[in-house]
Amino acid sequence: MIPQEIKQAGRENELANLLTRLERTDFDIDGLRNLGPAHRSCNNQKGTTVYPDTILHERLIFIEHKVPEVERFVAGGHKFRTFEEATVTGASVCDGSMYAVRHGG
């Protein structure tokens, strides 16, 4: 949700201010809580856009509620060959398609 580019040199204050406004000063933008489901074309359109605080706040809450399910899935013995595979799995849990696969839907 928060673009990785915001970690670049020279943007440290921007990231710190954003995380302060979101009341997430210890937030790891490289962690699962910053990943959300998106179609490839939607993600490509987003690019380096930093969404307004209200949108980020709501999406991060949504993602945060899905993280335990992703962690249970991984802890259940599922190994990923690549970061991309892990990200796709996390996104499928978030958008409900993982639930449908695991529960015959």
LODOKOL-913060 format. One record per residue: residue in one letter; residue number from 1; x, z, y of N, C-alpha, C in turn. Coordinates in steps of 0.2 Angstrom, whole numbers. Example, Ala and Ser with C-alpha at 12.3 -4.5 7.8 and 13.67 -1.06 7.14 Angstrom:
BEGIN
<A; 1; <66; 39; -28>; <62; 39; -22>; <66; 39; -16>> <S; 2; <64; 35; -11>; <68; 36; -5>; <64; 39; 0>> 
This chain:
BEGIN
<M; 1; <4; 0; -6>; <0; 0; 0>; <4; 0; 6>> <I; 2; <9; 4; 6>; <14; 4; 12>; <20; 0; 10>> <P; 3; <21; -5; 14>; <26; -10; 12>; <33; -8; 12>> <Q; 4; <37; -10; 7>; <43; -8; 6>; <48; -9; 12>> <E; 5; <46; -14; 16>; <50; -16; 21>; <51; -11; 27>> <I; 6; <46; -6; 27>; <46; -1; 32>; <52; 4; 31>> <K; 7; <55; 3; 25>; <61; 8; 24>; <67; 5; 27>> <Q; 8; <67; -1; 29>; <73; -4; 32>; <76; 0; 37>> <A; 9; <83; -2; 38>; <86; 2; 44>; <83; 0; 50>> <G; 10; <82; 5; 54>; <79; 4; 61>; <72; 5; 61>> <R; 11; <69; 6; 55>; <62; 7; 55>; <60; 14; 53>> <E; 12; <65; 19; 52>; <65; 25; 49>; <59; 29; 53>> <N; 13; <59; 29; 60>; <55; 32; 64>; <48; 30; 63>> <E; 14; <47; 23; 62>; <40; 21; 61>; <37; 24; 54>> <L; 15; <42; 24; 49>; <39; 27; 42>; <38; 34; 43>> <A; 16; <42; 38; 46>; <41; 45; 47>; <35; 46; 51>> <N; 17; <34; 43; 56>; <28; 44; 60>; <21; 42; 56>> <L; 18; <22; 37; 53>; <16; 35; 48>; <14; 40; 43>> <L; 19; <19; 42; 40>; <18; 48; 35>; <16; 54; 38>> <T; 20; <18; 56; 44>; <16; 62; 47>; <8; 61; 49>> <R; 21; <6; 55; 52>; <-1; 54; 54>; <-5; 54; 47>> <L; 22; <-2; 52; 42>; <-6; 52; 35>; <-6; 59; 32>> <E; 23; <-2; 64; 35>; <-1; 70; 32>; <2; 70; 25>> <R; 24; <7; 65; 24>; <10; 64; 18>; <18; 64; 19>> <T; 25; <20; 69; 22>; <27; 69; 25>; <32; 68; 19>> <D; 26; <30; 70; 13>; <35; 70; 7>; <33; 64; 2>> <F; 27; <29; 59; 5>; <27; 54; 1>; <32; 49; -1>> <D; 28; <32; 47; -8>; <37; 42; -10>; <34; 35; -10>> <I; 29; <37; 31; -6>; <34; 24; -6>; <36; 20; -11>> <D; 30; <41; 23; -15>; <43; 19; -21>; <40; 22; -28>> <G; 31; <35; 26; -27>; <32; 29; -33>; <25; 26; -34>> <L; 32; <22; 29; -40>; <16; 26; -42>; <10; 27; -37>> <R; 33; <11; 32; -33>; <5; 33; -28>; <5; 28; -22>> <N; 34; <10; 24; -22>; <10; 18; -17>; <8; 12; -20>> <L; 35; <6; 12; -27>; <4; 5; -30>; <-3; 5; -30>> <G; 36; <-6; -1; -29>; <-13; -2; -30>; <-14; -9; -33>> <P; 37; <-20; -9; -35>; <-22; -16; -38>; <-23; -21; -33>> <A; 38; <-20; -27; -35>; <-21; -33; -30>; <-20; -39; -34>> <H; 39; <-24; -44; -32>; <-23; -50; -35>; <-17; -53; -32>> <R; 40; <-13; -57; -35>; <-7; -60; -32>; <-8; -63; -26>> <S; 41; <-13; -67; -25>; <-14; -71; -19>; <-16; -66; -13>> <C; 42; <-19; -60; -15>; <-21; -55; -10>; <-15; -52; -7>> <N; 43; <-10; -50; -12>; <-4; -46; -11>; <0; -51; -7>> <N; 44; <1; -57; -8>; <5; -62; -4>; <2; -62; 3>> <Q; 45; <-4; -62; 4>; <-7; -63; 11>; <-5; -56; 15>> <K; 46; <-5; -50; 11>; <-4; -44; 14>; <3; -44; 17>> <G; 47; <8; -46; 13>; <15; -46; 15>; <18; -40; 18>> <T; 48; <20; -40; 24>; <23; -34; 27>; <18; -30; 31>> <T; 49; <12; -32; 31>; <7; -28; 35>; <6; -21; 34>> <V; 50; <6; -17; 39>; <5; -10; 38>; <-2; -9; 41>> <Y; 51; <-7; -7; 36>; <-14; -7; 37>; <-15; -1; 42>> <P; 52; <-21; -1; 46>; <-22; 5; 50>; <-23; 11; 46>> <D; 53; <-21; 17; 49>; <-21; 23; 46>; <-27; 25; 41>> <T; 54; <-33; 24; 44>; <-39; 25; 40>; <-40; 21; 34>> <I; 55; <-38; 15; 34>; <-38; 11; 28>; <-33; 14; 23>> <L; 56; <-26; 15; 25>; <-21; 18; 21>; <-23; 24; 18>> <H; 57; <-26; 29; 22>; <-28; 35; 20>; <-33; 35; 14>> <E; 58; <-38; 31; 15>; <-43; 30; 9>; <-40; 26; 3>> <R; 59; <-36; 21; 4>; <-33; 18; -2>; <-28; 23; -6>> <L; 60; <-25; 26; -2>; <-20; 31; -5>; <-23; 36; -9>> <I; 61; <-29; 39; -7>; <-33; 44; -10>; <-36; 40; -17>> <F; 62; <-38; 34; -16>; <-41; 31; -22>; <-35; 30; -28>> <I; 63; <-29; 28; -25>; <-24; 27; -30>; <-22; 33; -33>> <E; 64; <-21; 39; -29>; <-19; 45; -31>; <-23; 48; -37>> <H; 65; <-30; 46; -37>; <-34; 48; -42>; <-33; 45; -49>> <K; 66; <-30; 39; -48>; <-29; 34; -54>; <-22; 36; -57>> <V; 67; <-17; 39; -54>; <-11; 40; -56>; <-11; 44; -63>> <P; 68; <-15; 49; -64>; <-14; 53; -70>; <-16; 49; -76>> <E; 69; <-21; 44; -75>; <-22; 39; -81>; <-17; 35; -82>> <V; 70; <-13; 32; -77>; <-7; 28; -78>; <-2; 32; -82>> <E; 71; <-1; 38; -80>; <4; 43; -83>; <2; 44; -90>> <R; 72; <-4; 45; -92>; <-6; 47; -99>; <-5; 40; -103>> <F; 73; <-6; 35; -100>; <-5; 28; -104>; <2; 27; -106>> <V; 74; <6; 29; -101>; <14; 28; -102>; <16; 33; -107>> <A; 75; <14; 39; -106>; <16; 45; -111>; <13; 44; -118>> <G; 76; <8; 40; -118>; <5; 38; -125>; <10; 33; -129>> <G; 77; <16; 32; -127>; <20; 28; -131>; <21; 21; -128>> <H; 78; <18; 19; -123>; <18; 12; -121>; <25; 12; -117>> <K; 79; <29; 7; -119>; <35; 6; -115>; <35; -1; -112>> <F; 80; <38; -1; -106>; <38; -7; -102>; <45; -10; -102>> <R; 81; <45; -17; -102>; <51; -20; -102>; <54; -21; -95>> <T; 82; <49; -22; -90>; <51; -23; -83>; <46; -19; -79>> <F; 83; <49; -18; -73>; <45; -15; -67>; <38; -18; -66>> <E; 84; <39; -25; -66>; <33; -29; -65>; <27; -27; -71>> <E; 85; <29; -27; -77>; <25; -25; -82>; <21; -18; -81>> <A; 86; <25; -13; -79>; <23; -7; -77>; <18; -7; -71>> <T; 87; <19; -11; -66>; <15; -12; -60>; <9; -15; -62>> <V; 88; <9; -20; -66>; <3; -23; -69>; <-2; -18; -72>> <T; 89; <1; -14; -77>; <-2; -9; -80>; <-6; -4; -76>> <G; 90; <-2; -2; -71>; <-4; 3; -66>; <-10; 0; -62>> <A; 91; <-10; -6; -60>; <-15; -10; -57>; <-21; -11; -61>> <S; 92; <-20; -12; -67>; <-26; -13; -72>; <-30; -7; -73>> <V; 93; <-26; -1; -73>; <-29; 6; -74>; <-33; 7; -67>> <C; 94; <-31; 5; -62>; <-34; 6; -55>; <-40; 2; -54>> <D; 95; <-40; -4; -57>; <-46; -8; -56>; <-51; -8; -61>> <G; 96; <-50; -4; -66>; <-54; -3; -72>; <-53; -7; -78>> <S; 97; <-49; -12; -77>; <-49; -17; -83>; <-45; -13; -89>> <M; 98; <-41; -9; -88>; <-37; -5; -93>; <-42; -1; -97>> <Y; 99; <-47; 2; -93>; <-52; 6; -96>; <-57; 2; -101>> <A; 100; <-58; -4; -99>; <-62; -9; -102>; <-59; -11; -109>> <V; 101; <-52; -12; -108>; <-48; -14; -114>; <-48; -9; -119>> <R; 102; <-47; -3; -117>; <-46; 3; -122>; <-53; 6; -124>> <H; 103; <-58; 4; -121>; <-65; 6; -123>; <-70; 1; -125>> <G; 104; <-67; -5; -127>; <-71; -11; -130>; <-75; -14; -125>> <G; 105; <-74; -13; -118>; <-78; -17; -113>; <-76; -23; -111>> 
